[in-house]
């Protein structure tokens, strides 16, 4: 653990972000006094690798003492720096990112097949993940999975409605602003964008990129990333 720390936590591999009402000169001097003596080191090589190519879906089940089935379906997704990032953000909001999303309405509200259901686009600086998750009763697992997969497939087969697109954009831009209510959250966001190579100014570009997404781009992203085989991991009750 110490070796890992010394390898990655070198000044030339760090970004320091600060947000708040403070004298800039005094803060800079404090940083120099506190961290200025840290020795530089060679930059670590980025982790290599690409998602494996799959011809068929893969499923894995783990049995535990539980009364419910908890499922996660994963698909490869574009990194944060990819041109398709904004379209995937909008896709996620429409499919399962909110309580009026397609998955929530179709799986939970209409059919009552899940305690919890949704999706999440986990964008990183390298190959990333799109996740569909749900919790359901054992006897409803197969139907819930089938309905969820049907909604994923529909994203690729049909253009989203204009009202869905508008609602998703409003939701994303609103939650993005709300995520910056605290100074520490703003600083973390600025540092993340800087570390990803987008620059801290990306915080101003994000709403514009979301607003520019079209229905065609959402469908294109679904066809590119969600039309292939999925990987499923599930926790099921013992004896099932």
C-alpha positions in Angstrom: 0.0 0.0 0.0 2.8 2.4 0.8 4.6 1.6 -2.5 1.3 2.3 -4.4 1.0 5.6 -2.5 4.5 6.7 -3.3 4.1 5.7 -7.0 0.9 7.6 -7.7 0.9 10.5 -5.1 3.7 12.6 -6.6 3.3 16.3 -7.3 3.5 16.0 -11.0 0.6 13.5 -10.9 -1.7 15.6 -8.7 -4.3 18.3 -9.2 -5.3 20.5 -6.3 -8.6 22.3 -6.4 -9.9 24.9 -3.9 -13.2 26.8 -3.9 -14.3 29.4 -1.5 -13.8 33.0 -0.2 -10.1 33.0 0.7 -7.0 35.2 -0.1 -5.4 33.6 -3.1 -1.9 34.6 -2.2 -2.1 33.2 1.3 -3.6 30.0 0.1 -0.9 29.5 -2.5 1.8 30.1 0.2 0.2 27.6 2.5 0.2 25.0 -0.3 3.9 25.6 -1.0 4.7 25.3 2.7 2.7 22.1 3.2 3.3 20.3 -0.1 6.2 22.1 -1.7 8.8 19.6 -0.4 7.2 16.6 -1.9 9.7 15.0 -4.3 8.6 14.5 -7.9 8.7 11.1 -9.4 8.1 9.3 -12.7 4.6 9.4 -13.9 2.9 6.0 -13.5 1.8 4.2 -16.7 -2.0 4.3 -17.1 -3.8 1.0 -16.7 -4.1 -0.7 -20.0 -6.9 -2.8 -21.3 -10.1 -2.9 -23.3 -13.4 -4.6 -22.5 -13.4 -8.2 -23.7 -15.3 -8.9 -26.9 -18.3 -11.1 -26.2 -20.5 -13.0 -28.7 -23.1 -14.0 -26.1 -24.5 -12.6 -22.8 -22.7 -13.8 -19.7 -24.5 -14.4 -16.4 -23.1 -15.1 -12.9 -25.1 -15.8 -9.7 -24.1 -15.7 -6.1 -26.3 -17.3 -3.5 -26.7 -15.6 -0.1 -29.1 -15.5 2.8 -31.6 -13.1 1.3 -35.3 -12.8 0.5 -34.8 -10.8 -2.8 -32.8 -11.0 -6.0 -30.5 -8.1 -6.7 -29.4 -7.8 -10.3 -26.9 -5.7 -12.3 -26.6 -5.8 -16.1 -23.5 -4.2 -17.5 -22.6 -2.8 -21.0 -19.4 -1.2 -22.2 -19.7 2.6 -22.5 -17.7 5.5 -23.8 -15.2 7.4 -21.6 -16.0 10.9 -20.4 -13.7 12.4 -23.1 -15.6 10.6 -25.9 -17.8 12.5 -28.4 -20.7 10.3 -27.3 -20.5 11.2 -23.6 -23.3 13.8 -23.6 -25.7 11.5 -25.6 -25.1 8.7 -23.1 -25.9 11.1 -20.2 -29.2 11.9 -21.9 -29.8 8.2 -22.7 -29.3 7.3 -19.1 -31.7 10.0 -17.8 -34.4 8.7 -20.2 -33.9 5.0 -19.6 -33.4 4.8 -15.8 -31.9 7.9 -14.3 -35.0 9.3 -12.6 -38.3 8.3 -11.1 -40.2 9.0 -14.3 -37.7 7.1 -16.5 -38.8 4.2 -18.8 -37.4 1.5 -16.6 -39.0 2.9 -13.4 -42.4 3.3 -15.1 -42.4 0.0 -17.1 -40.8 -2.4 -14.5 -42.0 -0.9 -11.2 -45.0 1.3 -11.7 -46.9 -0.5 -14.4 -46.1 -4.1 -13.6 -44.9 -4.0 -9.9 -41.9 -6.3 -10.8 -39.2 -4.6 -8.7 -38.5 -2.9 -5.4 -35.9 -0.8 -7.0 -34.9 -0.3 -10.7 -32.8 2.2 -12.6 -29.7 2.8 -14.7 -26.4 4.5 -14.2 -23.7 5.7 -16.7 -20.4 5.5 -14.9 -18.1 7.6 -17.1 -14.3 7.4 -16.5 -11.2 8.5 -18.3 -10.9 5.0 -19.9 -13.4 2.4 -21.1 -16.5 2.9 -18.9 -19.7 1.2 -17.8 -23.4 1.5 -18.4 -25.4 -0.3 -15.7 -29.0 -1.4 -15.4 -29.9 -2.6 -11.8 -33.0 -3.9 -10.1 -34.1 -5.7 -7.0 -37.1 -8.1 -7.2 -38.7 -11.2 -5.7 -37.2 -14.5 -6.8 -40.4 -15.6 -8.6 -40.5 -12.3 -10.6 -36.8 -12.3 -11.6 -37.1 -13.7 -15.1 -40.0 -11.4 -16.0 -38.4 -8.3 -14.5 -35.1 -9.0 -16.4 -37.0 -9.6 -19.7 -38.9 -6.3 -19.3 -35.8 -4.4 -18.4 -33.9 -5.8 -21.4 -36.9 -5.0 -23.6 -36.6 -1.3 -22.6 -32.8 -1.3 -23.3 -33.5 -2.8 -26.8 -36.2 -0.2 -27.4 -33.7 2.6 -26.9 -31.8 1.3 -29.9 -34.8 0.5 -32.0 -36.9 3.6 -31.6 -36.1 7.3 -31.5 -36.9 8.8 -28.1 -39.9 11.2 -27.9 -39.3 14.9 -28.0 -40.9 15.4 -24.6 -38.6 12.7 -23.1 -35.6 14.5 -24.6 -36.6 17.8 -23.2 -37.4 16.4 -19.7 -34.0 14.5 -19.6 -32.1 17.7 -20.5 -33.9 19.7 -17.8 -33.2 17.0 -15.2 -29.5 16.7 -16.1 -28.8 20.4 -16.1 -30.7 20.8 -12.8 -29.0 18.0 -11.0 -25.6 19.2 -12.3 -26.2 22.6 -10.7 -27.5 21.0 -7.5 -24.3 18.8 -7.3 -22.3 22.0 -6.9 -24.1 23.5 -3.9 -21.1 22.9 -1.6 -17.6 24.3 -2.0 -16.2 20.8 -1.6 -18.4 19.4 -4.3 -17.4 22.2 -6.7 -13.7 21.5 -6.0 -14.1 17.8 -6.6 -15.8 18.4 -9.9 -13.2 20.9 -11.1 -10.4 18.6 -10.1 -12.0 15.6 -11.8 -12.5 17.4 -15.1 -8.9 18.7 -14.9 -7.5 15.2 -14.2 -9.5 13.7 -17.1 -7.8 16.1 -19.5 -11.0 18.1 -20.2 -9.9 21.1 -18.2 -11.7 22.7 -15.3 -13.6 24.9 -17.7 -15.6 21.9 -18.7 -17.9 22.7 -15.8 -19.2 25.5 -18.0 -19.4 23.4 -21.2 -21.4 20.5 -19.7 -24.9 22.2 -19.8 -24.2 23.3 -23.4 -23.2 19.8 -24.5 -26.4 18.3 -22.9 -28.6 20.9 -24.5 -27.1 20.2 -28.0 -27.9 16.4 -27.9 -30.4 15.3 -30.5 -32.9 12.3 -30.6 -30.8 10.8 -33.4 -27.6 11.0 -31.2 -29.3 9.2 -28.3 -30.5 6.4 -30.6 -27.1 6.2 -32.2 -25.4 5.8 -28.8 -27.9 3.1 -27.8 -27.2 1.2 -31.0 -23.4 1.5 -30.5 -23.2 0.6 -26.8 -26.3 -1.2 -25.7 -27.1 -3.5 -28.6 -24.4 -6.0 -27.9 -24.3 -8.8 -25.3 -24.6 -7.8 -21.7 -22.9 -9.1 -18.5 -25.2 -10.0 -15.7 -24.3 -10.4 -12.0 -27.0 -11.3 -9.5 -27.3 -12.1 -5.8 -30.1 -14.7 -5.3 -31.5 -16.4 -2.1 -29.9 -19.6 -1.1 -31.7 -22.6 -2.5 -32.9 -20.8 -5.6 
